[in-house]
Amino acid sequence: MLATALNVNQPLSHKTTQAPRMSDPFAAMAGLVASEFSYHKDEEIFGEDEPAEYVYQVVSGSVRTYKLLSDGRRQIGSFHLPGDVFGLESGASHRLAAEAIVDTTVRLVKRAALEKAATTDVQVARKLWDMTAAELSHAEDHMLLLGRKNAMEKVAAFLLEMDRRLAGAGMLALPMCRRDIGDYLGLTLETISRALSQLHSGGILGFSGARQIVLRNRQHLRDMNA
């Protein structure tokens, strides 16, 4: 049973629904049975090497997927925001672990049900292909960012990514802390803080709270990231 499979993570609550018809990556999968689970801040959703039995979508909140290195360091692979799908795997187990960054609700659909639907429904197959291609594209971009860009270029790239994915009225309300950002970019907490301070001093961005950032000169960030 679904609840039994996930009880090691002790989610706040769950309910079973039909996957809704809405403008998001699961839209083509209407009719599949989905369950919603809620998790506390920093609570594990699934662990590295655990069986990949479900595909997940963020309903509210945000999720980080990461790998712990042998020396205890953490490398964050992705931040998943409302509407994002995660947990897609080519193998039988999860390559990364997933945690809620803040109190978060996710929707789960059984992987076997998706794979079965994809064999008979071209729309489902196409949607799964699109999501897989998007993950590969992000992985390639992240590999380039980690391997070839300096600290300021990395921070600029991160701010532009979050601007594209989060910005409403010109404000970035970041769910993740600076340590998360550092583990995503391969930088120390001190380097992240120094880079943000330099951008603030240069008038490129402004702060409106601990995690609220206003981008005042996006073109300058684009030039840094080019």
N, CA, C and O of each residue as an XYZ file, in Angstrom:
904
protein
N       0.844     -1.195      0.000
C       0.000      0.000      0.000
C       0.872      1.236      0.000
O       1.999      1.206      0.494
N       0.354      2.332     -0.556
C       1.137      3.556     -0.677
C       1.556      4.079      0.668
O       2.721      4.429      0.856
N       0.630      4.144      1.623
C       0.966      4.691      2.931
C       2.042      3.851      3.602
O       2.945      4.391      4.240
N       1.950      2.531      3.460
C       2.948      1.659      4.062
C       4.303      1.873      3.425
O       5.319      1.858      4.120
N       4.341      2.072      2.128
C       5.612      2.245      1.424
C       6.328      3.496      1.860
O       7.553      3.574      1.764
N       5.579      4.493      2.344
C       6.203      5.776      2.637
C       6.226      6.105      4.118
O       6.661      7.198      4.483
N       5.772      5.199      4.999
C       5.635      5.602      6.385
C       6.955      5.852      7.084
O       6.961      6.459      8.155
N       8.073      5.414      6.528
C       9.373      5.685      7.144
C       9.676      7.175      7.147
O      10.493      7.633      7.946
N       9.038      7.937      6.275
C       9.272      9.373      6.203
C       8.297     10.166      7.057
O       8.476     11.373      7.223
N       7.274      9.525      7.602
C       6.297     10.147      8.476
C       5.765     11.472      7.935
O       5.957     12.510      8.569
N       5.101     11.462      6.777
C       4.533     12.690      6.233
C       3.449     13.240      7.137
O       2.851     12.511      7.929
N       3.203     14.527      7.012
C       2.193     15.168      7.843
C       0.812     14.587      7.595
O       0.077     14.302      8.540
N       0.454     14.408      6.317
C      -0.869     13.908      5.979
C      -0.869     13.470      4.532
O       0.067     13.755      3.785
N      -1.933     12.770      4.134
C      -2.048     12.444      2.721
C      -3.511     12.266      2.366
O      -4.351     11.982      3.220
N      -3.797     12.442      1.069
C      -5.126     12.185      0.544
C      -4.996     11.702     -0.881
O      -4.038     12.037     -1.577
N      -5.975     10.905     -1.318
C      -5.963     10.352     -2.668
C      -6.914     11.141     -3.540
O      -8.047     11.421     -3.147
N      -6.451     11.499     -4.727
C      -7.251     12.287     -5.658
C      -7.066     11.730     -7.061
O      -6.290     10.800     -7.281
N      -7.784     12.308     -7.990
C      -7.512     12.064     -9.397
C      -6.512     13.111     -9.871
O      -6.631     14.283     -9.516
N      -5.520     12.700    -10.676
C      -4.581     13.672    -11.218
C      -5.363     14.705    -12.010
O      -6.041     14.330    -12.967
N      -5.305     15.996    -11.662
C      -6.210     16.987    -12.231
C      -5.836     17.408    -13.635
O      -4.697     17.260    -14.077
N      -6.840     17.940    -14.326
C      -6.595     18.532    -15.642
C      -6.231     19.997    -15.422
O      -7.099     20.824    -15.144
N      -4.953     20.310    -15.547
C      -4.519     21.677    -15.351
C      -3.276     21.907    -16.166
O      -2.683     20.960    -16.683
N      -2.876     23.142    -16.286
C      -1.737     23.488    -17.131
C      -0.442     23.257    -16.369
O       0.167     24.198    -15.860
N      -0.024     21.991    -16.295
C       1.230     21.638    -15.639
C       1.713     20.325    -16.237
O       1.009     19.731    -17.054
N       2.917     19.847    -15.843
C       3.460     18.642    -16.475
C       2.622     17.392    -16.307
O       2.801     16.445    -17.074
N       1.707     17.340    -15.332
C       0.869     16.168    -15.162
C      -0.449     16.275    -15.919
O      -1.282     15.373    -15.831
N      -0.652     17.360    -16.658
C      -1.948     17.597    -17.289
C      -2.346     16.476    -18.245
O      -3.518     16.111    -18.333
N      -1.357     15.933    -18.964
C      -1.659     14.886    -19.942
C      -1.944     13.543    -19.275
O      -2.271     12.568    -19.951
N      -1.819     13.494    -17.955
C      -1.949     12.229    -17.250
C      -3.235     12.165    -16.452
O      -3.321     11.407    -15.486
N      -4.249     12.953    -16.837
C      -5.531     12.966    -16.135
C      -6.123     11.567    -16.105
O      -5.999     10.797    -17.057
N      -6.771     11.258    -14.982
C      -7.383      9.953    -14.835
C      -6.553      8.988    -14.017
O      -7.087      8.011    -13.492
N      -5.262      9.237    -13.895
C      -4.410      8.406    -13.066
C      -4.635      8.753    -11.595
O      -4.792      9.921    -11.240
N      -4.648      7.740    -10.757
C      -4.848      7.968     -9.327
C      -3.597      8.586     -8.726
O      -2.494      8.067     -8.903
N      -3.768      9.696     -8.015
C      -2.652     10.393     -7.375
C      -2.934     10.542     -5.897
O      -4.090     10.609     -5.479
N      -1.885     10.591     -5.115
C      -2.005     10.842     -3.679
C      -1.184     12.059     -3.325
O      -0.102     12.263     -3.874
N      -1.690     12.877     -2.406
C      -0.965     14.056     -1.946
C      -0.452     13.830     -0.531
O      -1.201     13.410      0.351
N       0.826     14.113     -0.323
C       1.444     14.004      0.986
C       2.046     15.345      1.357
O       2.524     16.080      0.493
N       2.024     15.662      2.645
C       2.642     16.893      3.138
C       3.822     16.549      4.038
O       3.762     15.602      4.823
N       4.886     17.322      3.917
C       6.116     17.093      4.661
C       6.547     18.368      5.369
O       6.365     19.473      4.858
N       7.123     18.194      6.561
C       7.690     19.320      7.292
C       8.972     19.810      6.621
O       9.571     19.099      5.815
N       9.380     21.016      6.957
C      10.672     21.556      6.539
C      11.784     20.574      6.911
O      11.835     20.072      8.033
N      12.674     20.308      5.948
C      13.844     19.441      6.090
C      13.502     17.960      6.232
O      14.389     17.160      6.532
N      12.246     17.573      6.027
C      11.870     16.162      6.128
C      12.174     15.444      4.820
O      11.960     15.985      3.736
N      12.673     14.224      4.937
C      13.023     13.437      3.760
C      11.766     12.937      3.052
O      10.828     12.458      3.688
N      11.766     13.058      1.729
C      10.676     12.545      0.899
C      11.039     11.154      0.382
O      10.228     10.231      0.444
N      12.248     11.014     -0.121
C      12.802      9.688     -0.414
C      14.314      9.767     -0.285
O      14.904     10.842     -0.391
N      14.929      8.618     -0.056
C      16.366      8.562      0.151
C      17.109      8.054     -1.066
O      16.532      7.418     -1.948
N      18.388      8.343     -1.100
C      19.245      7.834     -2.167
C      19.259      6.310     -2.125
O      19.364      5.711     -1.055
N      19.154      5.692     -3.292
C      19.165      4.236     -3.468
C      17.873      3.552     -3.021
O      17.793      2.324     -3.059
N      16.860      4.312     -2.599
C      15.576      3.696     -2.299
C      14.850      3.346     -3.601
O      15.103      3.978     -4.626
N      13.957      2.359     -3.585
C      13.222      1.995     -4.808
C      12.455      3.190     -5.379
O      11.785      3.922     -4.650
N      12.567      3.370     -6.688
C      11.894      4.490     -7.368
C      10.523      4.020     -7.836
O      10.332      3.698     -9.008
N       9.567      3.983     -6.903
C       8.247      3.434     -7.194
C       7.243      4.496     -7.600
O       6.179      4.168     -8.125
N       7.563      5.777     -7.366
C       6.615      6.851     -7.629
C       7.295      7.995     -8.371
O       8.514      8.163     -8.318
N       6.477      8.771     -9.059
C       6.897     10.038     -9.656
C       6.185     11.133     -8.876
O       5.014     10.988     -8.524
N       6.884     12.224     -8.605
C       6.406     13.247     -7.682
C       6.227     14.585     -8.395
O       6.925     14.891     -9.361
N       5.287     15.364     -7.903
C       5.105     16.735     -8.371
C       4.884     17.644     -7.166
O       4.105     17.323     -6.268
N       5.580     18.785     -7.156
C       5.419     19.744     -6.066
C       4.094     20.476     -6.243
O       3.849     21.083     -7.285
N       3.245     20.419     -5.226
C       1.988     21.157     -5.226
C       2.195     22.529     -4.588
O       1.756     23.547     -5.123
N       2.865     22.543     -3.444
C       3.205     23.795     -2.764
C       4.506     23.580     -1.998
O       4.859     22.451     -1.657
N       5.212     24.671     -1.734
C       6.495     24.558     -1.067
C       7.626     24.368     -2.068
O       7.532     24.841     -3.200
N       8.684     23.688     -1.672
C       9.826     23.455     -2.551
C      10.641     22.282     -2.034
O      10.602     21.951     -0.849
N      11.385     21.656     -2.952
C      12.120     20.426     -2.664
C      13.536     20.560     -3.205
O      13.750     21.159     -4.258
N      14.507     19.997     -2.478
C      15.868     19.890     -3.001
C      16.204     18.416     -3.191
O      15.870     17.589     -2.343
N      16.857     18.086     -4.287
C      17.379     16.746     -4.501
C      18.898     16.840     -4.433
O      19.491     17.776     -4.969
N      19.526     15.866     -3.770
C      20.951     16.006     -3.488
C      21.602     14.640     -3.305
O      20.932     13.619     -3.153
N      22.930     14.660     -3.325
C      23.739     13.474     -3.041
C      24.762     13.847     -1.980
O      25.374     14.913     -2.047
N      24.947     12.966     -1.001
C      25.988     13.150      0.004
C      27.247     12.435     -0.457
O      27.214     11.255     -0.805
N      28.364     13.168     -0.455
C      29.638     12.583     -0.840
C      30.222     11.799      0.330
O      29.756     11.916      1.463
N      31.244     11.001      0.044
C      31.816     10.118      1.068
C      32.420     10.884      2.238
O      32.511     10.353      3.345
N      32.835     12.135      2.002
C      33.430     12.934      3.074
C      32.389     13.782      3.816
O      32.746     14.609      4.655
N      31.102     13.576      3.507
C      30.041     14.288      4.206
C      29.551     15.543      3.517
O      28.541     16.119      3.921
N      30.257     15.976      2.473
C      29.794     17.150      1.735
C      28.520     16.806      0.968
O      28.270     15.651      0.625
N      27.724     17.840      0.710
C      26.446     17.670      0.018
C      26.473     18.413     -1.307
O      26.882     19.572     -1.365
N      26.042     17.753     -2.364
C      25.891     18.407     -3.664
C      24.422     18.382     -4.041
O      23.845     17.321     -4.276
N      23.819     19.575     -4.096
C      22.422     19.679     -4.507
C      22.348     19.670     -6.029
O      23.041     20.436     -6.699
N      21.509     18.804     -6.563
C      21.386     18.701     -8.011
C      20.334     19.631     -8.579
O      20.519     20.202     -9.653
N      19.206     19.788     -7.849
C      18.116     20.616     -8.359
C      17.279     21.146     -7.205
O      17.214     20.565     -6.122
N      16.639     22.282     -7.489
C      15.577     22.803     -6.639
C      14.269     22.637     -7.406
O      14.177     23.036     -8.567
N      13.265     22.055     -6.772
C      11.988     21.810     -7.426
C      10.931     22.694     -6.782
O      10.749     22.674     -5.565
N      10.244     23.461     -7.598
C       9.278     24.463     -7.167
C       7.866     24.023     -7.570
O       7.725     23.049     -8.309
N       6.811     24.719     -7.102
C       5.448     24.295     -7.419
C       5.215     24.048     -8.912
O       5.537     24.889     -9.752
N       4.653     22.887     -9.221
C       4.421     22.478    -10.598
C       5.510     21.579    -11.152
O       5.282     20.867    -12.130
N       6.698     21.596    -10.542
C       7.810     20.786    -11.039
C       7.599     19.311    -10.708
O       7.045     18.966     -9.664
N       8.047     18.455    -11.611
C       8.016     17.010    -11.421
C       9.431     16.532    -11.113
O      10.393     16.993    -11.728
N       9.558     15.608    -10.161
C      10.875     15.064     -9.834
C      10.724     13.588     -9.478
O       9.613     13.081     -9.323
N      11.859     12.913     -9.353
C      11.840     11.488     -9.043
C      11.784     10.589    -10.264
O      11.664      9.372    -10.127
N      11.870     11.168    -11.466
C      11.943     10.357    -12.678
C      13.304      9.660    -12.728
O      14.337     10.319    -12.611
N      13.316      8.365    -12.896
C      14.561      7.609    -12.902
C      14.600      6.651    -14.084
O      13.570      6.136    -14.518
N      15.805      6.421    -14.597
C      15.967      5.425    -15.654
C      16.135      4.033    -15.079
O      15.839      3.042    -15.747
N      16.616      3.949    -13.824
C      16.811      2.667    -13.168
C      15.745      2.388    -12.129
O      14.726      3.077    -12.062
N      15.993      1.367    -11.318
C      15.004      0.924    -10.346
C      15.070      1.681     -9.026
O      14.164      1.550     -8.203
N      16.124      2.473     -8.801
C      16.274      3.173     -7.525
C      16.604      4.646     -7.767
O      17.001      5.041     -8.864
N      16.430      5.446     -6.714
C      16.703      6.883     -6.798
C      18.205      7.144     -6.716
O      18.883      6.625     -5.829
N      18.717      7.942     -7.636
C      20.131      8.304     -7.629
C      20.433      9.374     -6.587
O      21.554      9.464     -6.086
N      19.427     10.184     -6.262
C      19.582     11.267     -5.306
C      18.532     11.126     -4.211
O      17.543     10.413     -4.381
N      18.745     11.802     -3.097
C      17.737     11.919     -2.045
C      16.937     13.192     -2.277
O      17.387     14.091     -2.988
N      15.754     13.271     -1.680
C      14.905     14.453     -1.813
C      14.399     14.864     -0.441
O      13.981     14.023      0.355
N      14.440     16.172     -0.166
C      13.964     16.729      1.093
C      13.106     17.954      0.832
O      13.301     18.670     -0.151
N      12.159     18.183      1.720
C      11.370     19.415      1.679
C      12.217     20.565      2.212
O      12.785     20.462      3.300
N      12.308     21.655      1.460
C      13.058     22.828      1.910
C      12.254     23.595      2.950
O      12.796     24.053      3.956
N      10.970     23.729      2.698
C      10.018     24.338      3.632
C       8.857     23.353      3.766
O       8.873     22.306      3.118
N       7.858     23.656      4.581
C       6.676     22.797      4.628
C       6.118     22.663      3.210
O       5.832     23.661      2.549
N       5.972     21.439      2.763
C       5.740     21.172      1.338
C       4.695     20.088      1.141
O       4.628     19.129      1.911
N       3.879     20.245      0.106
C       2.934     19.216     -0.305
C       3.329     18.721     -1.691
O       3.586     19.522     -2.589
N       3.376     17.405     -1.865
C       3.706     16.811     -3.159
C       2.610     15.848     -3.581
O       1.922     15.263     -2.745
N       2.460     15.694     -4.873
C       1.524     14.736     -5.454
C       2.332     13.551     -5.980
O       3.366     13.740     -6.622
N       1.868     12.343     -5.713
C       2.548     11.135     -6.134
C       1.689     10.333     -7.100
O       0.481     10.197     -6.905
N       2.322      9.804     -8.145
C       1.662      8.877     -9.062
C       2.572      7.664     -9.189
O       3.789      7.807     -9.300
N       1.997      6.489     -9.174
C       2.812      5.289     -9.281
C       3.545      5.252    -10.620
O       2.955      5.460    -11.680
N       4.834      4.984    -10.541
C       5.645      4.911    -11.755
C       5.144      3.823    -12.700
O       5.107      4.026    -13.914
N       4.758      2.671    -12.153
C       4.277      1.576    -13.001
C       3.029      1.980    -13.760
O       2.846      1.587    -14.912
N       2.157      2.773    -13.116
C       0.937      3.221    -13.784
C       1.262      4.182    -14.920
O       0.643      4.125    -15.982
N       2.243      5.074    -14.693
C       2.654      5.990    -15.762
C       3.248      5.229    -16.940
O       2.939      5.510    -18.098
N       4.102      4.266    -16.629
C       4.739      3.505    -17.706
C       3.706      2.706    -18.498
O       3.807      2.588    -19.719
N       2.720      2.164    -17.804
C       1.665      1.424    -18.492
C       0.842      2.362    -19.373
O       0.515      2.031    -20.512
N       0.508      3.552    -18.824
C      -0.271      4.516    -19.603
C       0.496      4.977    -20.838
O      -0.090      5.213    -21.895
N       1.816      5.104    -20.691
C       2.632      5.589    -21.811
C       2.658      4.614    -22.975
O       2.911      5.015    -24.111
N       2.399      3.326    -22.706
C       2.411      2.342    -23.789
C       1.163      2.412    -24.657
O       1.150      1.895    -25.774
N       0.103      3.057    -24.140
C      -1.156      3.112    -24.885
C      -1.615      4.532    -25.202
O      -2.480      4.722    -26.057
N      -1.050      5.527    -24.528
C      -1.480      6.919    -24.700
C      -0.294      7.754    -25.159
O       0.646      7.971    -24.395
N      -0.332      8.221    -26.396
C       0.789      8.960    -26.953
C       1.013     10.279    -26.227
O       2.145     10.757    -26.153
N      -0.058     10.879    -25.685
C       0.100     12.134    -24.952
C       0.894     11.932    -23.662
O       1.742     12.754    -23.312
N       0.617     10.842    -22.965
C       1.380     10.540    -21.752
C       2.838     10.257    -22.105
O       3.747     10.740    -21.429
N       3.062      9.477    -23.161
C       4.427      9.165    -23.573
C       5.189     10.439    -23.942
O       6.360     10.593    -23.595
N       4.518     11.343    -24.643
C       5.161     12.600    -25.041
C       5.482     13.458    -23.819
O       6.546     14.074    -23.756
N       4.568     13.500    -22.849
C       4.795     14.297    -21.658
C       5.975     13.743    -20.852
O       6.801     14.507    -20.353
N       6.051     12.425    -20.727
C       7.184     11.825    -20.032
C       8.489     12.115    -20.758
O       9.515     12.369    -20.126
N       8.449     12.079    -22.073
C       9.639     12.406    -22.864
C      10.050     13.852    -22.629
O      11.232     14.134    -22.433
N       9.095     14.765    -22.645
C       9.395     16.186    -22.433
C      10.015     16.425    -21.057
O      10.973     17.187    -20.926
N       9.464     15.769    -20.034
C       9.998     15.946    -18.688
C      11.411     15.377    -18.574
O      12.273     15.972    -17.928
N      11.647     14.225    -19.202
C      12.981     13.630    -19.179
C      13.983     14.510    -19.914
O      15.107     14.697    -19.447
N      13.582     15.050    -21.061
C      14.464     15.926    -21.825
C      14.787     17.197    -21.045
O      15.915     17.688    -21.096
N      13.799     17.733    -20.321
C      14.033     18.935    -19.521
C      15.022     18.655    -18.401
O      15.865     19.500    -18.099
N      14.933     17.472    -17.773
C      15.879     17.114    -16.717
C      17.287     16.971    -17.281
O      18.252     17.405    -16.652
N      17.412     16.371    -18.453
C      18.725     16.230    -19.083
C      19.312     17.594    -19.423
O      20.506     17.822    -19.231
N      18.479     18.499    -19.927
C      18.950     19.839    -20.263
C      19.445     20.560    -19.019
O      20.494     21.203    -19.040
N      18.675     20.447    -17.923
C      19.100     21.087    -16.672
C      20.407     20.487    -16.180
O      21.290     21.217    -15.729
N      20.544     19.166    -16.259
C      21.775     18.509    -15.810
C      22.976     18.981    -16.609
O      24.050     19.184    -16.044
N      22.814     19.160    -17.921
C      23.908     19.647    -18.753
C      24.291     21.071    -18.386
O      25.474     21.398    -18.294
N      23.280     21.925    -18.174
C      23.545     23.315    -17.787
C      24.240     23.375    -16.422
O      25.157     24.170    -16.215
N      23.795     22.531    -15.508
C      24.387     22.524    -14.172
C      25.828     22.027    -14.209
O      26.681     22.537    -13.482
N      26.100     21.044    -15.044
C      27.468     20.537    -15.197
C      28.388     21.636    -15.724
O      29.511     21.782    -15.242
N      27.927     22.409    -16.705
C      28.717     23.519    -17.241
C      28.948     24.572    -16.160
O      30.053     25.096    -16.014
N      27.890     24.874    -15.402
C      28.002     25.878    -14.347
C      29.036     25.458    -13.310
O      29.860     26.276    -12.900
N      29.008     24.206    -12.883
C      29.927     23.740    -11.849
C      31.369     23.653    -12.354
O      32.316     23.915    -11.612
N      31.519     23.283    -13.620
C      32.862     22.996    -14.118
C      33.613     24.150    -14.741
O      34.844     24.156    -14.724
N      32.905     25.141    -15.296
C      33.588     26.132    -16.111
C      33.374     27.574    -15.677
O      34.002     28.465    -16.248
N      32.517     27.849    -14.692
C      32.226     29.231    -14.323
C      32.849     29.578    -12.980
O      32.976     28.730    -12.096
N      33.241     30.865    -12.844
C      33.790     31.306    -11.566
C      32.647     31.623    -10.596
O      31.471     31.510    -10.943
N      33.015     32.021     -9.380
C      32.011     32.189     -8.324
C      30.946     33.218     -8.693
O      29.756     32.953     -8.528
N      31.354     34.388     -9.190
C      30.388     35.427     -9.519
C      29.496     35.006    -10.681
O      28.304     35.315    -10.692
N      30.060     34.311    -11.647
C      29.263     33.822    -12.771
C      28.231     32.792    -12.301
O      27.099     32.767    -12.784
N      28.639     31.947    -11.355
C      27.712     30.956    -10.811
C      26.542     31.626    -10.090
O      25.387     31.243    -10.279
N      26.847     32.625     -9.266
C      25.792     33.316     -8.530
C      24.868     34.047     -9.496
O      23.650     34.042     -9.313
N      25.436     34.675    -10.519
C      24.618     35.360    -11.523
C      23.687     34.372    -12.225
O      22.509     34.660    -12.432
N      24.224     33.206    -12.587
C      23.410     32.184    -13.255
C      22.276     31.708    -12.352
O      21.150     31.509    -12.808
N      22.581     31.529    -11.068
C      21.549     31.091    -10.118
C      20.440     32.135     -9.992
O      19.259     31.792    -10.021
N      20.816     33.408     -9.852
C      19.812     34.466     -9.702
C      18.926     34.569    -10.946
O      17.719     34.785    -10.834
N      19.515     34.417    -12.112
C      18.723     34.472    -13.337
C      17.789     33.269    -13.443
O      16.660     33.399    -13.916
N      18.259     32.095    -13.005
C      17.397     30.912    -13.007
C      16.202     31.114    -12.084
O      15.063     30.832    -12.457
N      16.471     31.605    -10.874
C      15.379     31.828     -9.925
C      14.462     32.960    -10.384
O      13.257     32.923    -10.135
N      15.026     33.957    -11.047
C      14.211     35.048    -11.588
C      13.218     34.507    -12.612
O      12.056     34.913    -12.646
N      13.692     33.592    -13.439
C      12.826     32.993    -14.463
C      11.747     32.119    -13.834
O      10.619     32.075    -14.326
N      12.081     31.432    -12.763
C      11.169     30.440    -12.197
C      10.288     30.963    -11.061
O       9.219     30.410    -10.801
N      10.735     32.031    -10.380
C      10.059     32.467     -9.159
C       9.447     33.851     -9.211
O       8.430     34.102     -8.564
N      10.047     34.752     -9.968
C       9.703     36.172     -9.852
C       8.235     36.419    -10.125
O       7.669     35.905    -11.089
N       7.626     37.219     -9.254
C       6.260     37.657     -9.470
C       6.270     39.121     -9.826
O       6.281     39.475    -11.005
N       6.266     39.978     -8.824
C       6.274     41.421     -9.054
C       7.680     41.979     -8.855
O       7.884     42.937     -8.110
N       8.637     41.368     -9.528
C      10.006     41.863     -9.449
C      10.746     41.454     -8.197
O      11.845     41.951     -7.949
N      10.180     40.563     -7.396
C      10.792     40.152     -6.138
C      11.086     38.658     -6.165
O      10.226     37.861     -6.539
N      12.305     38.275     -5.769
C      12.652     36.873     -5.627
C      12.494     36.491     -4.164
O      13.288     36.920     -3.327
N      11.494     35.701     -3.845
C      11.316     35.187     -2.489
C      11.900     33.778     -2.464
O      11.202     32.805     -2.752
N      13.160     33.674     -2.125
C      13.869     32.403     -2.212
C      13.465     31.483     -1.066
O      13.535     31.883      0.096
N      13.046     30.263     -1.371
C      12.729     29.324     -0.292
C      13.972     28.714      0.332
O      13.936     28.264      1.477
N      15.073     28.695     -0.412
C      16.291     28.046      0.054
C      17.208     29.034      0.774
O      17.174     30.234      0.501
N      18.021     28.523      1.689
C      18.972     29.356      2.417
C      20.279     29.460      1.624
O      20.451     28.803      0.598
N      21.190     30.295      2.118
C      22.461     30.503      1.411
C      23.322     29.238      1.403
O      24.071     28.999      0.457
N      23.212     28.433      2.459
C      23.966     27.180      2.458
C      23.463     26.255      1.351
O      24.261     25.589      0.691
N      22.141     26.209      1.144
C      21.592     25.435      0.028
C      22.137     25.945     -1.298
O      22.533     25.160     -2.159
N      22.154     27.259     -1.456
C      22.656     27.849     -2.701
C      24.114     27.453     -2.922
O      24.514     27.105     -4.033
N      24.904     27.511     -1.843
C      26.304     27.119     -1.951
C      26.464     25.666     -2.358
O      27.323     25.344     -3.179
N      25.642     24.779     -1.792
C      25.745     23.360     -2.128
C      25.224     23.074     -3.534
O      25.566     22.048     -4.122
N      24.418     23.951     -4.068
C      23.952     23.832     -5.454
C      25.022     24.306     -6.432
O      25.205     23.725     -7.502
N      25.724     25.365     -6.050
C      26.715     25.970     -6.946
C      28.127     25.458     -6.719
O      29.035     25.813     -7.470
N      28.335     24.629     -5.698
C      29.681     24.153     -5.399
C      30.546     25.222     -4.765
O      31.754     25.261     -5.000
N      29.937     26.102     -3.954
C      30.647     27.202     -3.314
C      30.400     27.161     -1.811
O      29.424     26.567     -1.351
N      31.290     27.795     -1.047
C      31.109     27.863      0.392
C      30.066     28.912      0.745
O      29.750     29.791     -0.058
N      29.540     28.806      1.954
C      28.593     29.797      2.453
C      29.201     31.186      2.446
O      28.534     32.163      2.106
N      30.471     31.273      2.822
C      31.148     32.572      2.861
C      31.261     33.178      1.467
O      31.100     34.387      1.300
N      31.534     32.352      0.472
C      31.656     32.848     -0.902
C      30.309     33.348     -1.416
O      30.250     34.377     -2.088
N      29.237     32.637     -1.111
C      27.898     33.074     -1.512
C      27.587     34.427     -0.886
O      27.134     35.343     -1.572
N      27.827     34.551      0.402
C      27.527     35.810      1.101
C      28.353     36.952      0.538
O      27.842     38.059      0.365
N      29.621     36.701      0.251
C      30.489     37.747     -0.291
C      30.025     38.172     -1.684
O      30.009     39.363     -1.997
N      29.646     37.200     -2.520
C      29.205     37.531     -3.876
C      27.917     38.351     -3.845
O      27.787     39.327     -4.583
N      26.971     37.963     -3.001
C      25.720     38.713     -2.901
C      25.976     40.126     -2.374
O      25.351     41.084     -2.830
N      26.890     40.253     -1.419
C      27.221     41.582     -0.883
C      27.839     42.462     -1.962
O      27.533     43.651     -2.043
N      28.705     41.885     -2.791
C      29.316     42.659     -3.876
C      28.277     43.102     -4.894
O      28.323     44.234     -5.377
N      27.350     42.227     -5.220
C      26.295     42.592     -6.163
C      25.390     43.672     -5.567
O      24.910     44.555     -6.278
N      25.166     43.588     -4.271
C      24.367     44.612     -3.600
C      25.093     45.949     -3.601
O      24.496     46.989     -3.879
N      26.384     45.914     -3.290
C      27.170     47.150     -3.267
C      27.242     47.790     -4.645
O      27.302     49.014     -4.762
N      27.237     46.969     -5.685
C      27.294     47.475     -7.048
C      25.952     47.898     -7.602
O      25.866     48.316     -8.757
N      24.886     47.798     -6.793
C      23.563     48.216     -7.249
C      22.886     47.228     -8.173
O      21.897     47.565     -8.824
N      23.407     46.005     -8.241
C      22.835     44.996     -9.139
C      21.591     44.374     -8.521
O      20.656     44.006     -9.232
N      21.580     44.259     -7.197
C      20.417     43.706     -6.516
C      20.216     44.411     -5.180
O      21.112     45.083     -4.669
N      19.040     44.242     -4.639
C      18.718     44.788     -3.328
C      18.104     43.715     -2.468
O      17.572     42.728     -2.976
N      18.175     43.908     -1.155
C      17.603     42.955     -0.211
C      16.356     43.548      0.427
O      16.321     44.727      0.776
N      15.332     42.708      0.574
C      14.108     43.132      1.250
C      13.688     42.023      2.206
O      12.584     41.488      2.109
N      14.584     41.687      3.129
C      14.377     40.556      4.019
C      15.478     39.541      3.834
O      16.297     39.659      2.923
N      15.501     38.529      4.708
C      16.588     37.561      4.704
C      16.706     36.822      3.372
O      17.818     36.568      2.909
N      15.577     36.473      2.746
C      15.619     35.693      1.510
C      14.852     36.352      0.373
O      14.506     35.691     -0.606
N      14.586     37.633      0.492
C      13.881     38.354     -0.559
C      14.855     39.284     -1.273
O      15.490     40.139     -0.656
N      14.957     39.098     -2.575
C      15.931     39.827     -3.377
C      15.222     40.531     -4.519
O      14.345     39.958     -5.167
N      15.604     41.767     -4.761
C      15.114     42.529     -5.908
C      16.259     42.663     -6.904
O      17.320     43.187     -6.564
N      16.049     42.190     -8.135
C      17.072     42.325     -9.172
C      16.907     43.681     -9.842
O      15.893     43.939    -10.491
N      17.900     44.544     -9.686
C      17.826     45.904    -10.216
C      18.498     46.050    -11.575
O      18.236     47.010    -12.300
N      19.351     45.115    -11.916
C      20.059     45.202    -13.201
C      20.237     43.797    -13.758
O      21.300     43.192    -13.623
N      19.180     43.284    -14.387
C      19.241     41.941    -14.942
C      20.238     41.845    -16.090
O      20.879     40.809    -16.267
N      20.373     42.900    -16.860
C      21.290     42.849    -18.000
C      22.726     42.638    -17.542
O      23.492     41.917    -18.181
N      23.081     43.271    -16.434
C      24.429     43.077    -15.900
C      24.641     41.609    -15.516
O      25.706     41.045    -15.768
N      23.617     40.993    -14.902
C      23.713     39.578    -14.565
C      23.826     38.716    -15.815
O      24.584     37.747    -15.840
N      23.074     39.069    -16.848
C      23.150     38.317    -18.108
C      24.540     38.440    -18.721
O      25.071     37.464    -19.250
N      25.128     39.621    -18.653
C      26.478     39.808    -19.201
C      27.498     38.987    -18.420
O      28.427     38.424    -18.998
N      27.318     38.925    -17.101
C      28.223     38.113    -16.284
C      28.097     36.626    -16.608
O      29.078     35.884    -16.565
N      26.886     36.208    -16.930
C      26.609     34.791    -17.161
C      26.864     34.363    -18.604
O      26.847     33.172    -18.912
N      27.095     35.318    -19.475
C      27.240     35.002    -20.910
C      28.489     34.155    -21.154
O      28.775     33.792    -22.295
